[in-house]
Amino acid sequence: MPFVPTDPLGIDELLAPEDLAIRDTVRGWAADRVLPHIAGWYESGELPGMRELARELGALGALGMSLEGYGCAGASAVQYGLACLELEAADSGIRSLVSVQGSLAMYAIWKYGSEEQKQRWLPGMAAGELIGCFGLTEPDVGSDPAAMRTYAKRDGTDWVLNGRKMWITNGSVAAVAVVWAQTDEGIRGFAVPTGSAGFSAPEIKHKWSLRASVTSELVMDDVRLPADAVLPGVTGLKGPLGCLSHARYGIIWGAMGAARASFEAALDYARTREQFGKPIGGFQLTQAKLADMALELHKGILLAHHLGRRMDAGTLRPEQISFGKLNNVREAIDICRTARTVLGANGISLEYPVMRHATNLESVLTYEGTVEMHQLVLGKALTGLDAFR
């Protein structure tokens, strides 16, 4: 077998034909619908036509992709991961749209919601006709969600919800917000129609990362909800944390998409850019950089594939998700930074994807568990000692 620079370890041989077909379909969609426009969207700090993109993603089966029923594709974890990789190879903001829709908002309703809630929301969300968001992080509470201040109090048969959530992807365009709040019974989740009186979602501007993504604050001022708005299937932090584990899995794959796009840009550039009479890819220092980037990229994809097989087998543990998220996002950022050095001054231009991916990954590094939190998850698992408190 010949050596294939784009698949040096032969990872494609681990994939079934249907896996490859899904990957190629999503890659083709991203190449057609995202890549020609993404630099402009990023520069202007907006995602025009988001609702249309969501409907197209729904038609591809990419929304709630690994969920069963209610119009969802019922794909394997590996297939969902491959889709995340291809979407983030285009832009982290596009993958975030899909992750928040499917792995957070839809997953919460699918896992913890009533049958009535599932029938009301999931088919439209799977089709991309309805957008969802997930409200956990607050302005003053990030890594310690148990300290959230958002509160829901019973008033007769209703609930009255007050509080604020911050850095919420899809918030300003969502039809439903899954909001987690303190109650007298413990932390509960609520499916909140965003048209409810007292609910608003002002968009957050002036971002230097995830610029082609809708990011919002959620403000709830005496939002009155009926009794059937609460998700009945869970009480406590295990609810939102279970959703986050599902979403973090997608990030493990997605980060490698951003890394792959940056590596491929550097590899193509090194083959054609000439200095001192020959392509820079012919110099030892550049080849060393390319070799190191390829090592970490394909080790990361192998790790994602292994964790995907474990998820499909029902044996994937939260600590293993932390292992993957910590490693792959950290290595993806390093690949982007190294790729930027190969491109030299051109590396900061939006004509190339490298700096856009690098700045996006700074957000991915932080959201859904910072580096430090995942280090402590692994530290506790390794030592049996809890360093969180």
N, C-alpha and C positions, 0 to 999 in steps of 0.2 A: 504494500500500500504506500502511495506517495505521502510525503509530509505536506499537510495542509496548513498554511499559516493562520487561517481563520479558525481552525479547529485542530490545534496541534496535539491534543490528547485524544482525539477521536470521540469526543463526548456525544456527537450526533448518533453514534452507533448504539448508545444507550437508550435512544428515543424510538418509540413506535411510530409507524407511518402517520397515525392520527395526531400524535404529538407534533410532528414536523409540519403537518398540514395546518394546524392551529397557529403554530409559530409563524409560518410563512404568510398566513392570512393577515395576522395582526401586523407583521412587519410591512406587508404591502399597503395596508390601510394607513399606517403611520407615514410611510414614504410619500403617499399620495396626498393625505389630508393635513399632515402636521409639518413635515420637514420643509416644504416650500415656504411656509409662513412663520415658522416659530421664531426666527430671529427678530422679525418685525414685531410680533406679539410681545416678545420678551423686552424689546427696546421700549415699546410704548406702555408696558406694564398692564396689559389687558389680555383677555381671552375672548375675542369676539366670536359670536356664533357658538357659544358653549352649549346651548341647548340642542342645537343641530348636531354637534359632535357627540353629545350624550346619546341622542337617538341613534346615530350611526353605530356607536359602540354597543348599544343595546341590540341592534340588528346583528352585530357580530357575535353576540352572546357573551360579551366581556363584562357585563355588569351582574354582580352576584354569581360569577362564573362557576364557582365550585359548590354552589348551593343546589339543593334538589327541590324540584317542584316550583309552582307559582311563576312559571315562565322562565325559570333559571336554567342554565345550560347543563348543570350537573357534571361539569368537567372534573378531571382529576386535579389534585394539588399541583402536580408537575406541570400540567397543561396551563393552569392558572399562573404558575410561576413564569413559564415561558412567555405568556402574554405580558406579564408585568415587566419582564426584561426588555421586550421589544418596545413597549410603550415608553419606558424610561430612557431607552436609547434615543427616542425622539425628544422627550423632555420630562423631567420629574413632575412638572405640574400636571401633565396629562395622566401619568400613572397615579398621581395623588387623587385626581378626580375619580378614577376607577376604584382605587383602594378605599377611599372614604365612602363612596357610594355602596360598594359591594361588601367589603370586609369589615366595615364599621356600622354604617346605618342599616343596611339590609341584613347583615349578619345578626345584629342585635335583635331586630324584629323577628327574623327567622328562628333564632335560638331561644329567645326569651319571651316572644310575644304570644298573644292569644291567637286562635285561629281567625277571629274576626279582624284583628290587626294585620295579620299576614295577608288575608284576602284583600283588605282595603289598600295596602301600600305596596306589597311586593311585586305584583304583576306590572304595574306602571313603572316601578323603579327598575325592574329587569329590562323593560323596553326602552328605558331612557326618557320616558314621558314625564316622570316625576323624579326630581333630584332630592337627595337626602344629605343631611350633615349629621355630625356627631359632636355633642357638646360635653366635654369633660374638663379640659384645661380652663383655668380661670385667670384673671389678671394678676392675682397675687398668689396663686396656687398652681404649680406646675408638676413637679416630680412627686409631690405628696398629695395625691387626690383625696385621701381620707380627710384632709383638712379643708375640703371645699366648703364654700359659704352659701352657694345656691341652695335654697330651701323650698320644699313643698309641704304645705300644711293642709290637712283635711278641713273642709268647710261643708258640713253636711255630707252629701254623697260626692261632692266635687273636691278637686284639689286646687289650691292657689299657689302658683309658682313665682318665686322672686329670685333674682340673681343675675350674674353676668358670666359669660364664657368668652374665651379669647383665643385667637389664632385658629379659627374654625374654617377649614376648607369647605367650599361650596355654600357657605352660610347664606350669602345674600341672594342666591338663586334657588334655594331649597324650598320644596313644598312641605317637607317634614323634617323636624329636628329631633334626633334622639338625644334627650337631655338627661344628665345624671344629677341627682339632687339629694341632699340630706332630707330625711323625714324622721318622724318620731319612731318609725319602725326600722330605721337604718337607711342606707343609700339605696335609692330606687331609680329605675329608668322610666322615662316618659316619652311617648311618641307625640310630639307637639306639632300640630298643624301651624305652619308659619304665618298663616293669615289670622291667627288668634289675636284678639284685642290685648294690647299690652306687650306684644312681641315685636321686636325689631332686630335687624341684622345689618348695621352699617358696615360697609366694606372698609378694610384696612388698606391704606395707600402707603406710598413711599417705602416699599420693600426693595431690597437689593438682592433678594433671593426668591425663587418661585414666583417670578414676576408674571408669567403666563399662567396664572392660577387665581381663582377667586378666593380670597381670604377675608374673614369677617369676624366681627364681635357679635355675640348674641346677647341681647338685653331683654330680660323678662321682668316686667313691672306689673305685679298682680295679674298674671296670666291665669285665667280660670279654665280648668280642664275638667272634663267629665271623668267619672270613676274609671271608665274603660280606656283612658289614655295611659295608665300605668302598665308597664310590662310585667305581667304576672309571674313570669318564670324564674325570677331571681331577686334576691335581696342581698345587698352588700357589695363590696368592691370586686368580688369575683365576677360580677357581671361585666363592668367595663373592662376589667383586665383580660377577661376571656376574649372580648372583641379585639383588644389591642394585640393579643398574641396572634390572632388570625391576620391582622393587618401587617404586623411586623414580618410575618412570613413572606408576604409579597414584596416588602422592602428588600429582603435578602436577595431576591432575584433582581428587583428593579435597579438596585445600586450597581449591579454588574452590567446592566444595560448602559447606564451613563458612563461607566468605565470603558466598556467596549467601544462606544462611539468615540471617546477621546483617544483611546489607543489606536483605533483604525485611522483617525485623522492624523495622528503623529506618524504612523507607519507610512501612510500615503505620502505625507509631506517629506519624510526622510528619503523616500525613493526618488523624489523629483527635485527637491531643493538643492542647488549646487553651491558649494563654497570650496575655495582652494582647488577648483578644477574638477570636482567630482561630487556626486550626491552625498549629502551629509550622512545618509544611512550607511555609507561605506567606511565611516570612521569608527574606531573602537568605542569611544565614549558614547556615541549615539546607539550603537548596537547593544552596549551594556544596558542602557536605559530601556530599550525596546524589549530586551530579554527579561529584565526584571518586571516590567509592566505585564508582559505576557504570562509570566509565572503566576503573579498574584491574581490576574484576571481569571485565568482558567482554573486555578485552585478555588477561587470564589464560586465559579459556576459549578464545579464539582461538589462543593459544600452545599450549595443551594439544591442541587439535584438530590444529594443524599438526604437532606432534610425533607424534601418533597416526597421522596419515597417513604420516609418514616411517617409523614402526615397522612399519606394515602393508606398506610398500614395501621393507622390509629395509635402509633407508638411515639409520636413526637412530643417531647416535654417542653415546658416553657423555658427551662434553662438552656435547652438546645437552640431555641429560637433566639435567646439573648446571645448565645455563641455566634450564630450566623449574622444577626444584625450588627453586633459590635465589630466583627471582623470585616464583613463585606463593605459596610459603609466607610469604615476607616481606610480600608485598602483602596476603595474607589476614589476617595478624595486624593490619596497619594498618587494614584495613577493619573488623575486629571492634572495634578500639579507637575508631575514629571512630563506629561505630554505637552504641557504649556512650555516647558523649557526647550523641548525639541522644536516647537514651532517658533521659538524666539518671540520677537515683537508681534508677529502675526497671531500668536496665541491669545492675545487679549482682544482680538477682533471678533465681532459677531459673524463674520464670514466663515468662521470655524466654530464648532460647537463646544470647544474645550472650556473656555472661561464660563460660559453659561452653565455647563454641567457642574463645574467646580463650585460656583456660587449656589446653585440649587442644592448640592449635596451638603453644604453647610447647614441648611435647614433640615435635611433628612437625617443628619447626624444628631440633631437635637430632638426632633419630634418623635413621639412614640417610644420614648425612653432615651435619655442622654447616654453618652459614653459611660459616665460615672455610675449611673443606675444599673446598666447592664454589667459593668465590672463587679458591682456589689452583688448582683444576682448570682453571678458565677462564683464570686468569692464565698458567698454563703453556701452554695452547693458544694464547693470544694472542701471547705473547712468545717461545715456544720455550725458555724458561728454567724450570728446575725449582726452585721455592722450598720444596718439602716438606722438604728436608734440607739 
